């Protein structure tokens, strides 16, 4: 009886280091109007997860809190008016962001309109690694960057979680992709579709790109202005600052800002690319739920190739 009314979840009681995460039993959520209950098979681990845990990500409206947004699993119940999915359907998504979604748990209730069917032939672990990075990369390249075939794109941190999907999506769209990566990751990034990988000072080694992506924020945005051709764009994932627009205008370029949001339609558009293997997630390591803190600690070191995932199966 207990298994039907309670679940295991990784929770935090307050902000702190990685070992703040602990597993406890909580009530299984009840799906509300337009929501489905998902038996979570796997949950992706993102930088915003450990930033939130440490106190400099999104706000926590209550404690204890269940972290995590990326999830993949099976629909086990539907709420009032929810008719988009049936019990037994495999779904994935990044529900509710930036509000809490509670993906680090065996069950999560999620709005049906923020989930998509798991692409054909894709496992639950791989599906859980995709939503936030696919949505971030897609919105950055196509919605904000206006990427067109033949353009030159610079992706710093091209071996990382968002970076390795940015490379694949841009290359598939016909762009000439230049990535920055360590020597260890050079062949990996080339295998993703980059035509060139630089491991030195990109401001010195790269010029005249049409679109550059800022994954770090701070001074990185302003450095990237020097590698973009006049009329090009720097899109940052780190928020709009008071000097971004003015500095970009002084360089004759544009500034774009990605605030990732749930979008089942984009996940649907990306599904054929994922199912065909043209976009694939690199999963460096899978952790059991009890080791969520270890996953955070590894991610915070900043040397992960691709993605980290929690196995809740």
Beta strands, then each sheet from edge to edge (+ up, - down):
strand 1: 6-12
strand 2: 22-27
strand 3: 35-45
strand 4: 65-66
strand 5: 70-78
strand 6: 90-94
strand 7: 107-111
strand 8: 115-117
strand 9: 152-155
strand 10: 176-180
strand 11: 196-198
strand 12: 209-214
strand 13: 228-236
strand 14: 254-257
strand 15: 283-288
strand 16: 307-311
sheet 1: 2+ 1- 4+
sheet 2: 7+ 3- 5+ 6- 8+
sheet 3: 7+ 3- 16+ 15+
sheet 4: 11+ 10+ 9+ 12+ 13+ 14+
end
